[in-house]
Amino acid sequence: MADGYFSHGFFYFCTMNFLFISGAEIFFVVFVSVLIFGSDKLPEIVRGLAKGMRQLKDATEDIKREIKKTADNQGLDTDLGQEIKKEFNEVKKSVEDVGGSIKRGGM
């Protein structure tokens, strides 16, 4: 198998802490799913779930695009989120700088 499969495939998915679920718990869920649905029906179920998730993501993107378009037509500032993130990151950096100096024993 290609390196890309292992770096972004099932094994990578099992090793990362996805939604606070460990690899053993994911394996257990897959095992129980195979027992309940059988190995012949499981790919169909996963395909259906993936298609539903993709449709949900597309619908969400459409709603975001429509809201942004409406805000632009009304002359509203849509970059407010970016400004908030910028300010938050500046405050976070300041706090980390102060925390670093405290850990080193002086200010």
N, C-alpha and C positions, 0 to 999 in steps of 0.2 A: 504494500500500500504506500501511497505517497506521503511525504512528510506533512503536507497540508491537511491530510485526513486526521492525523494524530494531533496536530496543533489546534485544530478547530472542529474536530469531530466528536464522536461519542465519548472517547476516552478523556478528552479535554473537558467536556461537559461534566463528566463524573468526578474529575479531580478538583474542579473549582467549586467553591461554596455557593451554589446557585440558590438564591432565596432561602438561605440558612438551612439547606438540605445537604447532607454529606453524601459522598459517593456510595456508601453502604446503603443509605436510605433510598437513593435513586435506584440502585440495583434491586432492592427489595420490592419497590413499586413496580419495576419492569417485570420482575419474576412473578409477582401476584397477577399482573395484567396478562401475562402469557398463560398462566393457569386458568384465569377466568375466561378470557376471550379466545384463547388458542392462537397458535403461531400463524395460522392462515388468515384470520380476521384482523389481527393486530396492525398490519401495514395499512389496511383500508381505514381503520379507526384513526391512526396517526395522520394519514393523508387528509382525512376530513377535518381533524383538529387543526392541522397546519393551514388548510385552506380557510377555515373560519378565522384563525388568528390573523392571516394575511388580509382578509376582508375587513376585519376590525381595524387593523393598522391603516389600511387605505382610507377607510371612512374617517378615522381620526385625522389623518393628513388632509383630507378634503375639508373637514370642518375648520382646521387651523388655517388653511389657505383662504377659505371663505371669510373667516373672521379678520384675517390680516388685510384682505382686499377691501372689506367693508370699512375697516379702520382707516386705511389709506384714503378711501373715497371721502370719508368724513373729516379728514385732516387730523386725525389723532396720531399721537406719537407712539409708534410701535416699537421703538428701541428702548423703552423704559426698562424692560427686563435686562437688557445688556448693561445699562447704566447701574442697575441694582447689583448685578453680578460683579461689575468692576469695583464698586464701593465695598461690597462684601469681601472680595479678595484682598483689597487694600487693608481693611480692618483685620482680616485673618493674618496677613503678613505682619502687621504691627504687633498683634498679640503673640505670634510665634517669636518675633524678635525679643519682646519683653520676657517671654517664657524662657527663651534660650539664655538670656543674660542672668535670669534668676537661678537657673540650673547651674550655671558656671560659678555662682557664688557672689556675684556683685552686680551692681547696676550702674 
